[in-house]
Amino acid sequence: MRIAVIGGGISGLGAAYLLQRSHQVSVFEAQSHWGGHTHTHEVKADGRQFAIDTGFIVFNPNHYPLLTRLFSELGVESQETTMSFSVSDEASGFEYEASGFAGLLCRWQNALSPRFWRMLWDLTRFHRHAIEVLAEPAPGPALGDYLRREGYSRGFAEDHLIPMAAALWSSPEQRIDQFPAQALVQFMQNHCMLQINDRPPWRVVKGGSARYVDALLPQLAKVDLRLHQPVTSVERRAGQILVSSQGQQESFDQVIFACHSDQALRLLSNPSSAEQEVLSALPYQANEVLLHTDTRLLPRRRRAWAAWNALKLRDAGDRCTVSYSMNLLQGIETPTQFIVTLNASDRVDPSKVLRRLDYAHPQYDLAGAKARARRAEINGVDRIWYCGAYWGHGFHEDGLRSGVEVAQALEVSW
């Protein structure tokens, strides 16, 4: 069969990697690089060259089995990293780093704060009892309702759990209040985040995550790769699917949308009522991303610096503001601090900006949880398929898994 894959990120490339064995595959990518959120930038500092990631960064073999398998087949090397976490509140001066007492008490006022100690007590209680929410009928309560129902303190919610979830999903804190509690707890349980000990080590790709894309592309020798060729519409017509791109229209037997849910809905001519209902309930959040070297976008106290730094800025509004220390995440040892910050471009010294980027990340609420449960109603119906990280928790493994599942549905195993 002739199959069009729309989107050259992990979902689309993963599907094409398998489908080329039995089918004639064309992959359309609108952007100027392959890999989607896999984005590595070559920058110079301190007399050296560095490869810095701004999208997909971390994985671990325990919870990313398909990605780990792909890396193994491609001969992609990785190295261990740290996944430390901090919170810094600009207005109050409150901040901490969560991996040990030195970071927790980096600010002496924390030791005298009842709110801080209650936060830690609630954290241990959450670790012990959160999984109980999984026994409730799906999709369960929204996170904010769950925390209030169970009597968790505002300090735990506002100073730890909500900033952490906002950083993980690149989502405004206000939206995290509506995040499905079951989905959050399931994710944390799957990633061993409900325990202090025996957490699996996290890893990063050596030399930057784009190295796996560099290794994958030569393995797509049978695939018609069309970079910087955006699709403008997809139309079902008389037993075929017509794909329009660059003023030309081509016929395919099957089409796989491996782009964002909102993009797929926008491209699809005359979507069914089910497609309209499901895809419109799976929104994305636009986020401005800066790669820079301005350490003012890290916590004030060096002992509070972490791999992931949730920033509670005075004027954050409905923005998710978080800074990733790429030196810590990628094991970069150099005086210059490479930082990736979301949605705080007005705070960064322009002379220290290395790259400006725009990404979009899937958002989660109870309506979306119900829509995800309806995936079978639209997937593969009338020769159109949907894959992407938005069907799962929004991470790289979810994207690859959805692409593999579509390939398997088209009778190509892995």
VOGU-3710 file (C-alpha; in Angstrom, 3 decimals, decimal comma):
1> mriavigggi> 0,000/0,000/0,000  0,946/3,630/-0,472  0,995/5,253/2,958  1,437/8,938/3,757  2,801/9,828/7,184  2,211/13,446/8,160  4,820/14,492/10,708  8,500/13,659/11,042  8,807/13,427/14,811  9,293/10,273/16,846
11> sglgaayllq> 5,766/8,998/16,073  6,024/9,437/12,322  9,617/8,290/11,949  8,968/5,342/14,260  5,965/4,261/12,202  7,886/4,690/8,930  10,838/2,689/10,310  8,550/-0,336/10,572  6,091/0,245/7,724  8,807/0,486/5,050
21> rshqvsvfea> 9,281/-3,271/5,391  5,946/-3,983/3,715  4,636/-0,734/2,265  5,534/2,266/0,125  5,855/5,096/2,643  6,145/8,870/2,234  6,808/11,099/5,255  5,854/14,779/5,075  7,541/17,158/7,533  6,624/20,840/7,590
31> qshwgghtht> 9,666/22,014/9,550  13,273/22,289/8,394  14,565/19,481/10,633  13,604/15,883/11,328  12,745/14,725/14,819  10,023/17,110/15,992  10,751/17,837/19,640  14,121/16,147/19,237  16,142/19,317/18,758  19,871/19,706/19,404
41> hevkadgrqf> 21,808/22,938/18,893  25,544/23,365/18,343  26,823/26,328/20,371  30,246/27,676/21,314  31,362/28,783/24,786  34,555/28,782/26,821  36,555/27,930/23,705  34,630/24,715/23,076  31,693/23,403/21,044  28,640/21,967/22,829
51> aidtgfivfn> 25,516/20,132/21,647  22,566/21,352/23,733  19,076/19,843/23,692  15,952/21,986/23,913  13,186/19,407/23,400  13,386/15,704/24,184  16,119/15,202/26,770  15,741/12,251/29,161  14,643/8,616/29,148  15,201/5,508/31,219
61> pnhyplltrl> 15,300/1,858/30,114  12,707/0,709/32,667  9,934/3,013/31,526  10,950/3,727/27,927  11,307/0,144/26,631  10,461/0,876/22,992  12,754/3,891/22,805  15,512/1,887/24,485  15,013/-0,902/21,946  15,174/1,572/19,072
71> fselgvesqe> 18,369/3,099/20,444  19,865/-0,380/20,773  19,029/-1,260/17,162  20,534/2,028/15,990  23,654/1,760/18,160  22,852/5,018/19,956  24,926/5,613/23,090  23,614/7,210/26,260  24,884/8,342/29,645  23,393/8,636/33,118
81> ttmsfsvsde> 21,926/11,956/34,234  20,335/13,593/37,260  16,643/14,417/37,661  16,781/16,803/40,625  13,953/19,310/41,108  13,646/22,749/42,685  11,001/25,404/43,269  11,789/29,118/43,499  9,162/31,750/44,385  10,241/35,220/43,307
91> asgfeyeasg> 7,727/37,145/45,424  8,399/35,462/48,778  12,023/34,418/48,278  11,035/30,851/49,174  12,997/28,149/47,408  14,314/24,643/47,882  15,903/21,771/46,007  14,251/18,443/46,766  17,009/15,816/46,597  18,427/16,188/50,121
101> fagllcrwqn> 18,579/18,242/53,301  21,208/20,644/51,933  18,822/21,674/49,183  15,666/21,528/51,280  17,245/23,845/53,847  19,202/25,998/51,394  17,237/28,876/52,899  17,383/28,962/56,709  13,814/30,272/56,944  12,574/26,921/55,636
111> alsprfwrml> 13,606/25,261/58,902  11,299/27,620/60,832  8,331/27,422/58,462  5,292/25,326/59,535  4,043/25,492/55,929  7,324/23,976/54,699  7,289/21,101/57,199  3,624/20,427/56,463  4,545/20,283/52,774  7,115/17,569/53,506
121> wdltrfhrha> 4,673/15,660/55,714  2,022/15,796/53,002  4,596/14,651/50,463  5,241/11,449/52,414  1,476/10,959/52,832  0,950/11,432/49,103  3,657/8,861/48,353  1,907/6,325/50,597  -1,721/6,892/49,666  -1,950/8,466/46,203
131> ievlaepapg> -2,304/5,114/44,429  -5,666/4,640/46,148  -7,205/7,067/43,648  -6,492/4,540/40,878  -9,206/2,282/42,314  -11,873/4,908/41,617  -13,944/4,831/38,403  -12,067/6,427/35,492  -11,255/9,164/34,771  -11,506/10,033/38,470
141> palgdylrre> -11,338/13,531/39,966  -9,404/16,552/38,796  -6,160/17,022/40,708  -7,292/20,171/42,511  -10,521/18,508/43,655  -8,610/15,428/44,781  -6,098/17,411/46,842  -8,843/19,393/48,547  -10,936/16,286/49,172  -8,019/14,468/50,804
151> gysrgfaedh> -7,058/17,442/52,961  -3,638/18,156/51,484  -2,201/21,517/52,470  -1,937/24,511/50,173  1,814/24,432/50,774  2,072/20,912/49,358  -0,094/21,790/46,370  1,304/25,244/45,587  4,951/24,732/46,572  5,537/21,207/45,310
161> lipmaaalws> 3,055/19,045/43,435  1,510/21,612/41,100  4,848/23,276/40,144  6,339/19,817/39,552  3,457/18,733/37,324  3,541/22,071/35,495  7,253/21,567/34,798  6,744/17,973/33,639  3,920/18,812/31,226  4,957/22,368/30,284
171> speqridqfp> 1,551/23,509/31,412  0,370/26,621/33,287  -0,164/25,956/36,984  -3,798/27,027/36,651  -4,406/24,162/34,208  -2,725/21,605/36,460  -5,598/22,083/38,896  -7,766/20,387/36,233  -5,236/17,639/35,449  -6,760/14,155/35,946
181> aqalvqfmqn> -5,501/12,918/39,316  -5,511/9,307/38,117  -3,330/10,129/35,108  -0,837/11,991/37,287  -0,638/9,239/39,897  -0,393/6,519/37,234  2,482/8,379/35,603  4,257/8,874/38,927  3,776/5,235/39,876  5,049/4,033/36,487
191> hcmlqindrp> 8,136/6,233/36,855  8,814/5,229/40,485  8,158/8,798/41,634  6,030/7,684/44,580  9,080/6,312/46,355  12,264/7,804/47,735  14,552/4,814/47,256  15,251/2,503/44,310  14,360/5,030/41,660  15,675/3,992/38,225
201> pwrvvkggsa> 18,545/6,023/36,788  17,659/8,429/34,002  19,746/8,787/30,868  20,435/11,221/28,032  21,716/10,566/24,526  25,455/11,163/24,258  26,200/14,178/22,106  22,589/15,370/22,147  19,268/13,697/21,404  19,494/14,503/17,676
211> ryvdallpql> 22,179/11,831/17,419  19,460/9,183/17,394  17,719/10,950/14,511  21,056/11,050/12,677  21,316/7,284/13,188  17,689/6,609/12,232  17,492/8,493/8,943  19,949/6,215/7,057  17,775/3,272/8,132  14,821/4,785/6,251
221> akvdlrlhqp> 16,336/4,031/2,852  13,025/2,771/1,450  11,069/5,793/2,695  10,287/8,852/0,584  11,371/11,595/3,014  9,951/15,035/2,253  11,514/17,611/4,526  10,139/21,162/4,692  7,085/20,069/2,724  3,967/20,960/4,741
231> vtsverragq> 0,677/19,249/4,023  -2,196/21,690/3,500  -5,186/19,317/3,451  -6,225/15,671/3,629  -9,452/14,603/1,950  -11,297/11,287/1,793  -12,711/10,784/-1,680  -14,131/7,716/-3,437  -12,058/5,024/-1,771  -8,828/7,001/-1,675
241> ilvssqgqqe> -7,149/9,652/0,476  -5,974/12,804/-1,259  -3,041/14,630/0,329  -2,314/18,180/-0,804  1,160/19,696/-0,431  2,963/22,480/-2,271  0,101/22,879/-4,725  0,104/19,195/-5,680  -2,435/16,512/-4,783  -1,488/12,844/-4,376
251> sfdqvifach> -3,544/9,734/-3,742  -2,687/7,312/-0,922  -4,245/4,106/0,358  -3,710/5,030/4,018  -2,804/8,254/5,809  -1,222/8,478/9,254  -1,478/11,764/11,104  1,709/11,785/13,200  1,375/15,460/14,064  -0,388/17,216/16,933
261> sdqalrllsn> -4,084/16,545/17,443  -5,098/20,129/16,675  -2,964/20,123/13,521  -4,598/16,897/12,329  -8,073/18,324/12,843  -7,116/21,494/10,987  -5,772/19,534/7,986  -8,616/17,034/7,719  -11,354/18,012/5,288  -14,841/17,090/6,478
271> pssaeqevls> -13,906/15,270/9,706  -16,497/12,912/11,141  -18,381/13,960/14,250  -16,270/11,522/16,284  -13,031/12,958/14,878  -14,227/16,469/15,634  -15,247/15,605/19,193  -12,152/13,569/20,094  -9,431/15,681/18,507  -10,887/19,005/19,656
281> alpyqanevl> -10,804/17,722/23,251  -7,022/17,162/23,061  -5,565/20,704/23,032  -1,962/21,861/22,884  -0,286/24,716/24,763  2,136/26,985/22,905  5,372/27,623/24,816  8,196/30,028/24,019  11,573/28,416/24,675  14,917/30,158/25,104
291> lhtdtrllpr> 18,333/28,534/25,206  20,520/31,006/27,073  23,275/31,494/29,667  21,578/33,907/32,100  21,809/32,331/35,580  19,253/34,792/36,948  16,698/32,319/35,611  17,928/29,699/38,094  17,193/29,792/41,854  18,982/32,576/43,747
301> rrrawaawna> 20,916/30,141/45,928  23,355/27,834/44,200  22,448/25,002/46,583  18,936/25,155/45,139  20,058/24,696/41,534  18,571/21,532/40,069  18,095/19,837/36,720  14,457/21,018/36,678  13,736/24,403/38,271  10,112/25,509/38,596
311> lklrdagdrc> 9,969/29,313/38,680  7,054/31,079/40,351  7,468/34,557/38,872  5,472/37,571/40,075  3,997/38,244/36,658  3,807/34,673/35,357  0,063/34,872/34,754  -1,071/31,814/32,834  2,445/30,907/31,684  4,408/27,832/32,679
321> tvsysmnllq> 7,836/29,128/33,705  10,549/26,551/34,229  14,319/26,470/33,685  16,265/23,328/32,845  19,947/23,216/33,747  21,457/21,568/30,700  24,846/21,369/32,415  23,311/19,053/34,999  21,074/17,161/32,590  23,694/16,587/29,891
331> gietptqfiv> 26,699/16,317/32,183  28,373/19,409/30,731  31,380/20,550/32,739  32,234/24,122/31,827  31,956/27,510/33,587  29,162/28,716/31,310  25,716/27,580/32,442  23,474/26,479/29,587  19,819/26,972/30,508  16,578/26,216/28,690
341> tlnasdrvdp> 13,737/28,410/29,980  10,059/28,354/29,074  7,956/31,504/28,800  10,207/34,071/30,464  11,889/35,784/27,538  11,267/39,194/29,122  13,504/38,174/32,042  16,505/36,946/30,054  19,399/39,245/29,163  19,143/39,471/25,335
351> skvlrrldya> 22,935/39,325/25,032  22,878/35,856/26,630  20,245/34,314/24,369  21,591/31,538/22,132  18,362/30,297/20,507  14,675/31,299/20,460  12,174/28,541/19,719  8,450/27,874/19,791  7,084/24,490/20,841  3,625/23,189/21,714
361> hpqydlagak> 2,860/20,558/24,356  -0,288/18,457/24,925  -2,535/19,539/27,784  -4,533/17,299/30,094  -7,922/17,559/31,769  -10,911/15,291/32,422  -12,480/16,011/29,028  -9,233/14,938/27,388  -9,114/11,741/29,446  -12,570/10,825/28,167
371> ararraeing> -11,531/11,658/24,598  -8,431/9,460/24,826  -10,646/6,553/25,831  -12,414/6,967/22,459  -9,281/6,505/20,359  -10,592/3,305/18,749  -13,605/5,224/17,414  -11,429/7,223/15,025  -8,168/5,310/14,590  -8,021/3,477/11,271
381> vdriwycgay> -11,562/4,455/10,348  -11,883/4,933/6,595  -8,087/4,565/6,116  -6,967/7,415/8,387  -4,855/6,836/11,495  -3,738/9,024/14,371  -0,566/8,690/16,409  1,301/11,039/18,711  2,474/11,453/22,269  -0,863/13,095/23,121
391> wghgfhedgl> -2,514/9,641/23,236  -0,370/8,807/26,258  1,346/10,951/28,883  2,862/13,271/26,278  6,438/11,957/26,364  8,788/10,457/23,794  7,967/6,853/24,656  4,262/7,613/24,226  4,921/9,058/20,790  6,950/6,063/19,648
401> rsgvevaqal> 4,457/3,596/21,129  1,557/5,156/19,250  3,511/4,988/15,988  4,407/1,345/16,591  0,764/0,553/17,370  -0,371/2,003/14,052  2,293/-0,006/12,210  1,150/-3,159/13,988  -2,470/-2,424/13,081  -1,276/-2,305/9,467
411> evsw> 0,203/-5,786/9,983  3,860/-4,863/10,432  5,285/-6,300/13,639  8,350/-5,321/15,618
//
